[in-house]
Structure formats: structure tokens, C-alpha cells
């Protein structure tokens, strides 16, 4: 019988840590081999400083990817978000048992490929919807100019339009699937579309019309936080606020997606403050 000594456990633990680090580094190395599958030029609208936390002790900095989903086309005047239809969910492998009462066939979450679109039709549709809301509110107020509630609606819609035009993220998840090549054929522009890994969640819309049908939505992306390389860490930390409402200084950050469909920061361009010398004085880093 072999008797394990305390140092054996310590060595085993160290070996496990080294192995885990080697696997992680190997995956990152493979992800960055060859030409990136996509390159997106994001701004301070799509990337926000991740929450540092009160007990953070290291000097690292990470950025959080801010993405959205389109509005529900069946309810364009509200802020409900587009859900995935049953046909799409069936293609992803979700099913319901057939019968007088359709029941779940597990699982309720599945891995999928998700298409991210930057500053494209989905963002323009969002902007147009907000513009229409403002126009509608202004038309109604014109008939009853003393209506306090309508005045508040116009003010709110004006602020929302300004938010969408200048600060809101232009990055939208516009499609899901399981076939990488098929999705790339549908979305060939690698500077506007990135295909990434994520999770889709589904449920039974038992009270819908028709009833008992599958509905779902994109639950999350696999990677939404990006570590900032040391070369840009200090300057980005100085320019990016810790709170969303503080606003951000303009910047352009190139995000590359590699062989594992995982992103990394591949370039940073810091822009001058508005009103100082203008954006033409952007300095590549």
C-alpha cells in the first residue's frame, strides 16, 4: 500500500494548475493563428470598462462587450426584444413532445453560433423606430399642446433618440445557427459581421397564438469580457470611466475573432476629446 505524503498532494495540485494554464495558453495561441475570421472596429459605444470590484488587487483592465438584439417586429412601438421563432429553434435541436399538451424534450438551453452585426440594418431599424416614436408623440402633442403627459413623452423620446444616435451600442445579434460556413455565406462582410459562440434558451409559449409553440432568445455570448494588453492599459484606464453615466472619451478599438471564434483586442486608436483638436488627430497605438 502506497502512503501519500502531504508534499505529494501539493505537487499534484501544482501539476494540475500548470496543466490548466498550458491548456488555456494553447487555446489562446491556436485562436490567434492565421488570418482573423473577422475584424470589427468598435468604439466607446460598444465597449465599456468592466466593473473592477472593491477588492480587486491586480492592475489588470478588461472591457465588456455591449451587444443588443433587435426589437420585436410584431411590437415595434414597444421595447420588447425579438425572440427566436419555432422554425429556427427546431433547426437548433429544440423539440417539444407532440400530443394534446406539448411538453418539453430536454434540454432547454443549447450551444449555438451567433452572428453579430456592427452598425448595419438592425441598428438603423432601431434608430428609425425611435425617430417614429418621437414624431408620433410630437403629432399628438400638436393637437393637445397643454397635455402634460404628452409633453413628457416628447421629452423622453427626444432624449432616447439622442441616446441612440450618440451613445447606444450599434452591435446587434441578428442571426443564430449551427453551420459556420452557411452563416458566413449569408454574412460575408468580415468587417461588419462576426460569428461567435453563445447559448440559446427556449421555452413553450403556451398561451400564444397559435398556442403551445416554441419560443426562444439568445441567452448569452461565450466571451464578452476582453483583457486589455499592457501596452494600452494605462491610457485606456485613464480615458474610460468606472460608471456608465460618466460618459467616455472617443476611441476606436479593433476586435479580432480567431479560429475558436473568440475575440481579442488587436489595435487601439485613441481620439482627441470633442472640441479640442478634432477626431482628425487620432493617434494609432
N, C-alpha and C positions, 0 to 999 in steps of 0.2 A: 504493500500500500504506500502510495506516494503522499508525503505530508507537504502541503503548501505552506510556505513561509510568507510573512507579510510583504516582503520585498517582491515576491512573485506576483502578488495582486497589483502592486504598484507598477511593475514592469508591464503587466498585461494592460493596465489602464493607459499607460503611456503609448504602448503599441497601438491601441485602439484609436487614440487621439491622432497619432501620426498617420494611421491609415485613413481616417476620416478626412484629414486635411489633404492628404495626397489625392484622394478621390475628388474632393472639391476643386483643387487646383487643376487636376487633369481635365475635369469637366469644363472649367473656365478656359483652359488652353484650347481644347477642342472647339468650343463655341466660337473662338475668335480666329480660327483657321480659315484661310481663303478670303474671298470677297464677301463682305456682309450681304445678307439676304435682303436687307432694307436699311435705308438711312433716312431718318426723319429729323428735320430742322425745327426743333421745338423752341418755345420761348418761355418767359416767366409765367405765361398763362397756363402752360401745360405741366410745369414742374414747380413744385413747392418744397420748401425745406421741411424735411421730416422732423417730427417732434423730438427734441433732444432728450427730454425727460429730466426730472430733478436730480437724478443720481448718476447721470452719465459722467464717466470719468475719463474716457479717451478723447482725443482731439479729432476724431473722425467726423465726417459730414456726409449725409445721404439726402437724396432728393426723392420726393414722392411724385409718381406719375398721376396726373389728374385726367381721368377719362370719363366720358359720358355715354349714354345710349340715347337714340332719337326719341322724339315724342311719339305717343301712340297715334297713328294716323286716324283711328276711329274716334279720337277725342282730342282734336288739335287745339281746342281753346283752353285745355287744362294742362297741368304739369305731370300727368301720368306718363310713364315711360313705356316705350314699345316693348311688348312681350313677344316671345317666340311662338309661332303657330304650331299646330299639331303636326303638320307635314314635316316641318324642319326637325321637330323633336323625335319623330319616328325615324328619320334618317340618322339621328344621333344614337339611336338604340333604345330610347324610352318606349315603353309599352304599357297598356292597360289591359287587364283581363276583359274579355268580351262577356256579355250577359246582361240580364235585366239591370244589374248595377255593376258598372265597370269599376274594377278595383285595381289597385297598384300591382304592378310586377316590378320588383326592385331591380336596380337602385333608383333613388330619386335625384341623385347627382351623378354627372358623368364628365369625364375629361373631354375637351374639345379644342379645336383650333378656332381662334377668334381673329377677325380682320379689324384692324384699327385704321381709321381714315383721318388724315390731318387736313383741316381747312378745305373740306370738299363739300359735296352736295348736302350731306347731313347737317353740317354747320350752317350752310346757307338757308336750309329749310327752317332750322331753329331760329335764325335771325329774322326770317320772313314772318314766322308765326308771331314773334314778339312785336314786330312792326304792325302787323294786322291788329293785334290786341290794343295797341296804342291808338291806332286810327279809329277803331270801333269805340273805344272809350271817349275819344275826342268828339266823335259824331253824336254820341248820346248826350254828352255834356252841352253841346251846342243847342240842343232842344230844351234843356232844363239847366241853364247856367248857374242857378243858385243851389243845385243839388250837391250837398256836402260829400255824400258818398261817392258820387261820380268824380268830383274833384280829386278825392283821394285816389281813386282808381287811375286817373290820368297821371298823377304824380308818381304812383307806384310803377305804372307801365313805362313812364319815361326813364325812371331810374333803372328798371330792368333792361330796357333797350340799351342804355349806356353801358351797363354791366356786360351784356352780351357782345357789344361792339368792341370793348376795350380790355376786358379782364377775364371773361369766362373762357374756359378751355375750348379749343377748336378740335380736340381729339375725340372721335366718336367710334364706338364699337358698332360696326354696320352689318356684319355677317358672321355666321358660325358654320363649321363643317368638320369633316374628319379627313378629307383628302387635300393634302398640301398643294399638289400640282393643280388640281381643279380650282382651288381658291386663287392660286397665283394667276391662272389663265383669266379668271374673272376680274382680278385686280392686279394688272401687270405693272403699274407705276410704283416702283420701289422707293421713290422719294415721297410718295403720298400715302402708300398703304404698307402696313407691317402686319405680318401674320404671326400670332403669338399663341402660347398655350394658356388655357384657362379652364374654368369649371362652369358648367351649365346646371341650373336647378330647374326641376319641373314639378308640376302639381296638377291635380284634377280640378278643372273648372266645373264643378258640379251644378252650379246654378246659372251657368251661362246660356247663351242661345247660339247654337244648339247646346243642350246640357251634356255633362259628362264628357268633356273633351280635354285633351292635354293642353296645358299652357306652361310657359316657362320663361326664364330670363337668364342672362349672363350673370353668374354669381360673383366671380372674381377672376382676375388675371393671376397667373402664377408668379410673376415678378412685377412689382410696382415700385419698389424702392431701389435706388441705384447709388452705390458708393461713389463719392467724388474722388478722383485721383488727387494725390498730394500736390501736384503742380498747380491745381486750380482751387484747392480747398480754402485757403485763407481769403482770397479775393471774393469767392462766392459767399463765404460765410459773412463777410462784411456787407455784401450787397443784398442778401436775402433775409427778410425779416423772420422773426420767430412766430409772428402771428399773422394770419391771413389778412386781417383788416388793416394792417400797417401798409399794405401795398409793397410792390417790388420795383427795383430799378430794371430797365430793359436789358435783356440778354438773349443770345441765341446759343442753344446747346444742341449739338448733333448727337443723336442717339442711334447707335448701330445695333442691328439684330443679327446674331450669328447662327451657326449651324444647329444649335439647340433651341433656336427661337428665343434666346434670352438677350436682353439689352445691356449695353454698357455705354458710358459716356466716352465718345471718341474725339470730340472737339468742343471748345468753348470760345464764344466770341462775346466780349463784354462791350456794351454800348454806352454811349455818354448819357448823362441824365437829360431828360427832356428840357429844352430851353437853354442848355449850356452851350454846346457846340454842335448839336445835331447828331443824328444817327449816322451821318456820313463818316464820322470819325471813329467808327467801330474798329477795334483792335483785335486781330486774331490772336489766339493764345495757343 
